[in-house]
């Protein structure tokens, strides 16, 4: 089963986060919904819920803060 999460993150962190997420093979699909506002979407198998949570929380060590949003 697939899950989708949408976040607002600092714009300057989008490229870095994308490269980190892509380094985890097949963990999820990353899309930028609004680059000016820093709105992104991650679609991933529900089996990877813990990994996605770990990665997004770990990004705070690099100054990238994730704010989950419902619908944009």
N, C-alpha and C positions, 0 to 999 in steps of 0.2 A: 504494500500500500504506500502511496506517495503522500508526502506532506509538503506544504508550502508555507514559508514564513517571509514576511516583508519587514524590512528594517529601514530606518534612517541612520546613516552613518556620516562621519565627516567626509566631505567630498574628496579631500586629498588622500584619503585612505582606501578609496575604491580599488585602484589598480593593485595596491599591495595586497589587499584582502583577496582579490581575484586570483592573484598568483599563488597565494597560500592555499586557497581552497582547491585550485587546480592541481596542486602538488599531491593532494590526496586523491588517488585515482578513483574515479567513478563514485565519489561520495555525494555529489550533488551537482545541480545545474544552477549557474549563477547568471542573473540578468540585471542590468541597470534599467530601472523603470523611469527614473528622472535624475539625470546626472547633475543638474543644477541644484536640486534639493537634496541629493545624496540618498535617494530612495532606491533600494535594491530588493531583489527577490531571490530566495534560494528554494529550489525544489529538490527534494531528496527522499530516498526510501525511508520509511519509518524506522527501519532497523538501525539507521545511522543517527537517530535522535541525540544520543549521548555525545557522539563525536561532533556533531554540529554545535551543540551547546558548549562543549569544551573549546572548540576553535573560536567561536564568537566571543566567549568570555576571555580567552587568552589574548585576543586582539587588544584588550585594554592595556596590556603590557607595552604595546606599541603606539598608544595614544589614540586608538580607534575604538570609539564607544558605539555600541549597537543599541538602538531604541526600537523595540518591536512595535509595529503599527498594524492595525487591523486591515482596513481597506483604504486604498489611496486613489 
